[in-house]
Amino acid sequence: MSVVDINTQNLDELIEREGARITRDCFRAGDVVVVTGCARGFGRAISRRMAREGARLAIFDVIDDEGENVAGLCRDAGAETAFFHCDMADVDNIRAAARAVLDRYGTVYAVVNNAGINPRYAALDVPVEVWDRTLNVNLRGTVFCSQAFAPAMIKAGRGAIVNLASGRAIEATPNGIHYAASKAGIVSVTKTLSAEWGKHGIRVNAIIPAASETRQPLEAVGVTLEDLRRRGTATPAGRVGHPEDIAGMVRLLLSEDAAFITGQSIAINGGRIMLP
Ligand SMILES: NC(=O)c1ccc[n+]([C@@H]2O[C@H](COP(=O)([O-])OP(=O)(O)OC[C@H]3O[C@@H](n4cnc5c(N)ncnc54)[C@H](O)[C@@H]3O)[C@@H](O)[C@H]2O)c1
């Protein structure tokens, strides 16, 4: 475009015309979506939301009975759904589950790396095994699950990955150096994967939830649901998060309107973390 063109009154029309040629790929009904940590909390809500949106689902967890129960709820909503036992700390297990998913469905559109653990230890006390297990489930599992499905997405020329990070990745909070490191790692690998796989039509983003109404903050911090809800009244939104808030953001990140969003870690926290 020449300087003369920039100065014409037709510039907006020209940009509009050219913009109409941009293709915005997104989730379509019938696309296969993988959700890890599907049995409880966010994973359960994300699986059920994507079932209502018409996804074909492959859902992973280590709690087989509760995972199968969620699969049944998704099928009740009309979605073809298969549950796979998969321990995200075990890379061989991840690769075997990914092969089983691809054998069954042939391809995959989206992976939601949601499974996570949050055992509480002060930095002075954290045992090496707890450090390793937390990093393996939360961070290594996220990377190798993404790696296991990326070739199918690359072949299809389209795909999306959503990783669950945490406010702990960016806040200074005690009693979880291993968890904070795993979640900061997720913010980082989200950027790297977006940079490497963008050329294949794959977008990679992360969600940063604040404390939400699931088992994890109750068990990890040892508070009651009422305590957790009371803490939430201090947020600008006046409440803590709900699994549906996170499921909604996953849906948004898979939509056409998120086609230009990649490499981002987006806070869903009722305004609690205010960055300048
Ligand atoms: N709830 C919150 O307040 C909160 C805040 C920030 C981030 N997060 C993150 O969101 C994600 C979901 O959290 P949640 O609150 O729903 O937790 P949750 O404990 O309610 O559910 C976690 C799910 O992951 C599964 N899981 C655990 N270890 C696994 C493994 N090795 N392999 C496969 N599945 C495994 C569990 O069985 C469970 O179904 C986690 O990554 C968590 O760290 C949660």
The ligand as an SDF file (V2000), in Angstrom:
LIG
                    3D

 44 48  0  0  0  0  0  0  0  0999 V2000
  -10.3640  -24.4680   41.7400 N   0  0  0  0  0  0  0  0  0  0  0  0
   -9.5290  -23.4560   41.8460 C   0  0  0  0  0  0  0  0  0  0  0  0
   -9.7100  -22.6010   42.6940 O   0  0  0  0  0  0  0  0  0  0  0  0
   -8.3590  -23.3500   40.9090 C   0  0  0  0  0  0  0  0  0  0  0  0
   -7.6580  -22.1370   40.8640 C   0  0  0  0  0  0  0  0  0  0  0  0
   -6.5780  -22.0210   40.0040 C   0  0  0  0  0  0  0  0  0  0  0  0
   -6.2310  -23.0730   39.1750 C   0  0  0  0  0  0  0  0  0  0  0  0
   -6.9180  -24.2520   39.2310 N   0  0  0  0  0  0  0  0  0  0  0  0
   -6.4950  -25.3310   38.3180 C   0  0  0  0  0  0  0  0  0  0  0  0
   -7.6170  -25.7860   37.5680 O   0  0  0  0  0  0  0  0  0  0  0  0
   -7.4700  -27.1810   37.2880 C   0  0  0  0  0  0  0  0  0  0  0  0
   -8.6930  -27.9290   37.7750 C   0  0  0  0  0  0  0  0  0  0  0  0
   -8.8310  -27.7020   39.1550 O   0  0  0  0  0  0  0  0  0  0  0  0
  -10.1270  -28.0920   39.9990 P   0  0  0  0  0  0  0  0  0  0  0  0
  -10.3130  -27.0320   40.9740 O   0  0  0  0  0  0  0  0  0  0  0  0
  -11.2140  -28.4910   39.0950 O   0  0  0  0  0  0  0  0  0  0  0  0
   -9.5350  -29.3670   40.8000 O   0  0  0  0  0  0  0  0  0  0  0  0
  -10.2630  -30.6840   41.3310 P   0  0  0  0  0  0  0  0  0  0  0  0
   -9.3390  -31.2150   42.3540 O   0  0  0  0  0  0  0  0  0  0  0  0
  -11.6680  -30.3820   41.6820 O   0  0  0  0  0  0  0  0  0  0  0  0
  -10.2640  -31.6260   40.0310 O   0  0  0  0  0  0  0  0  0  0  0  0
   -9.0360  -32.0160   39.4530 C   0  0  0  0  0  0  0  0  0  0  0  0
   -9.2840  -33.2050   38.5620 C   0  0  0  0  0  0  0  0  0  0  0  0
   -8.0110  -33.6210   38.0420 O   0  0  0  0  0  0  0  0  0  0  0  0
   -7.8970  -35.0250   38.2290 C   0  0  0  0  0  0  0  0  0  0  0  0
   -6.5040  -35.4360   38.3730 N   0  0  0  0  0  0  0  0  0  0  0  0
   -5.6730  -35.2440   39.4280 C   0  0  0  0  0  0  0  0  0  0  0  0
   -4.4940  -35.8200   39.1990 N   0  0  0  0  0  0  0  0  0  0  0  0
   -4.5760  -36.4170   37.9810 C   0  0  0  0  0  0  0  0  0  0  0  0
   -3.6830  -37.1800   37.2100 C   0  0  0  0  0  0  0  0  0  0  0  0
   -2.4530  -37.4960   37.6480 N   0  0  0  0  0  0  0  0  0  0  0  0
   -4.0770  -37.6040   35.9890 N   0  0  0  0  0  0  0  0  0  0  0  0
   -5.3330  -37.3300   35.5360 C   0  0  0  0  0  0  0  0  0  0  0  0
   -6.2260  -36.6160   36.2370 N   0  0  0  0  0  0  0  0  0  0  0  0
   -5.8550  -36.1670   37.4530 C   0  0  0  0  0  0  0  0  0  0  0  0
   -8.6780  -35.3110   39.5190 C   0  0  0  0  0  0  0  0  0  0  0  0
   -9.0240  -36.6830   39.6300 O   0  0  0  0  0  0  0  0  0  0  0  0
   -9.8710  -34.3920   39.3340 C   0  0  0  0  0  0  0  0  0  0  0  0
  -10.8950  -35.0010   38.5780 O   0  0  0  0  0  0  0  0  0  0  0  0
   -6.1830  -27.6240   37.9820 C   0  0  0  0  0  0  0  0  0  0  0  0
   -5.1210  -27.6140   37.0590 O   0  0  0  0  0  0  0  0  0  0  0  0
   -5.9910  -26.5530   39.0330 C   0  0  0  0  0  0  0  0  0  0  0  0
   -4.6570  -26.4480   39.4460 O   0  0  0  0  0  0  0  0  0  0  0  0
   -7.9800  -24.4090   40.0710 C   0  0  0  0  0  0  0  0  0  0  0  0
  1  2  1  0
  2  3  2  0
  2  4  1  0
  4  5  1  0
  4 44  2  0
  5  6  2  0
  6  7  1  0
  7  8  2  0
  8  9  1  0
  8 44  1  0
  9 10  1  0
  9 42  1  0
 10 11  1  0
 11 12  1  0
 11 40  1  0
 12 13  1  0
 13 14  1  0
 14 15  2  0
 14 16  1  0
 14 17  1  0
 17 18  1  0
 18 19  2  0
 18 20  1  0
 18 21  1  0
 21 22  1  0
 22 23  1  0
 23 24  1  0
 23 38  1  0
 24 25  1  0
 25 26  1  0
 25 36  1  0
 26 27  1  0
 26 35  1  0
 27 28  2  0
 28 29  1  0
 29 30  1  0
 29 35  2  0
 30 31  1  0
 30 32  2  0
 32 33  1  0
 33 34  2  0
 34 35  1  0
 36 37  1  0
 36 38  1  0
 38 39  1  0
 40 41  1  0
 40 42  1  0
 42 43  1  0
M  CHG  2   8   1  16  -1
M  END
$$$$
